[in-house]
Amino acid sequence: MTQICSRCSRANPPEASFCYYDGIGLPGHLQASSATQVRFSVPIIFDSGAACSNFEELATTILVEWEAAQKMLKGGAFTKFFSSIGRLDLSAMAAQSANFPAPGQGLDSFLGKLPVQNLMPAKLDVEPEILDVGILKVGQDKKVPLKIRNLGRRLLFGTVSIEGAGWLNIGDGVPKSRHLFETFQDAVLPLYVKGKLLRASEKPLSGRLVFETSGGTIVVPIKAMVPVKPFSGGVLAGAKIPREIALKAKASPQEAVVLFETLQVQKWYSENGWDYPVPGPSASGLAAIQQFFEALGLAKPPRVTIGSTHIVFDLNPGEVREQVLPLFGDDKKPVYANVSVMVPWIEIYRVEMKGNRANIYIRVHESRMSGSSQSAFVSIQANGGQNFKVRIDARKKRSFEEGSDSLPVSAMQAYLSDDDSEGADSQGMRPPPIQTRSTMAPGFNGDSKIQTRISPITWAVIGFLVISLLGFMTALSLLLVKKTRTKID
């Protein structure tokens, strides 16, 4: 009659004394049932000198001399021993366990196959059941211990993961939200609060620790509080959320401007661990409040236009030329601008904001140019993320041929080239097409000229008209001379 193993519930032949799959003694066989106490025909000797004569002694010694037992398993000592005493089933299990990637888990698997009755498997327990980190402050680190307990006798191993709490880290080194561990006894999981990752909130912070182990799965809830630090000082005092800042600033704009210009509002955001919503440098005057309102979606940005998208400078040796480039808003809302340029010969030395107009002061240095002519783009970001690119061409006058009003061939080719390497943006995009006609906006003063392109056909027509006019004037002169001579005669 087929025998069923009491441990693995698998079928074995009627004549079997031990389960072929896990090696435990089968019911009805006295010798097999007491196999844990039956002496081996020869003992197995550990490197420490410990001799094991039965399965109970072997299991206990493996637990005590865990590191030495791993080496013996990997080296094939258990495989050879059980083969020598006729336990080919355990010999095969030892060989299989020796191939585990993790030596400790391989030995634990082999230990579980031994016919030992009182070897309890690992069982996970965690203290505390709910991890209450308490009240935290932005920027302040904190160590939070969590105790892991093994209620069994075998190896407890697995993973622990942090979910929904990016401000919590396993260990105090490189940020790590998942950790592998193994232990026989109690252990402390080192958790650390990273203060720089905390964000203040009126609501509690939450998350969870998920343990998936050989001793079971446990989920530990996490909770903490990071109180909001109210704004202190000035007309914005007492505000706890950005919308309150906006309401107080709207009620007293002139007084609030100072707090925006001195970066007090931006500092308050940082103290609460929040990202300041305004991109780039802060504007001045009422434009700073307009920036903030637009960033929060509380104000619609005005439509902004620019005075010109192309400026040409003709420079003498060592000359520094200046130009004012205006931006205009379509209503009374303040206009602001963030300006950037990537070449050394162009300098943005001031951005002046006057109500619904912003003036960008551009300075070009001839001495910083590396060639006879150069081109670059000035990038401008105005209200609501409106972007403009202004092409700047600079030409050195000494590169002109004497008596010529045209550019030298090399400079003209660089100017007309479709591949503006210096004028391309950081992503390699081609610059926007140059306007064939630039309109000067009111107040757009300066010594620089606005460059326009004239097609070859237009030049041909102009040449034809000039030659025709010269021919007509020559013929008229000859006719007048002839009449004069006739009168004299």
CORRAHU-V649666 format. One line per field, one symbol per residue. phi: phi as a letter, one per 20 degrees, with the letter a starting at -180 (. if undefined). burial: 1 if it has 9 or more other C-alpha atoms within 8 Angstrom, else 0. Layout:
phi->???
burial->???
This chain:
phi->.fddffedmdecfgefecffecmffegndgfffeffdffffcfddeffofdddbfffffffgffdfffffffffenffffffffenefffffffffffeffdgfffffffffeffdedefffbebccefceefnedcgndebecfcedddeddefebqcccecmcfedcenddfgbdcbebbaedfbdeedceegfefcfbfdfebrbdddccfdodcddfdbbccffeffcnmfegnfdcgffgffffffcffffggfffemfffffgffemeeffefmfffdmfffffgffffemebeffedddfadbcddddegmfddcbddedceebeffdcbdcbbddfedceeacddcmeccddedcddffefebfbbcbddecddgmmfdccdeddcceffefffmdddffgffffffefedeffefefenffffffffbdeffgnedqefdeececfgfffffffffffffffffffffffffffffffff
burial->001110000001000111100111111010111111010000100100000111111110110001011101110111111110101011111110110100101111110011110000111111100010100111111001011111001111111111101111111100001110001101001111111111111001111111111111110111111111001000111011000111011001101111111011010111111100010001111111111111100000010101111111111110111111111110001111111010001111001011111111111111001001111111111111000111111111101100000001001101000001001110000110000001000001000100000000001000000000000000000000000000000
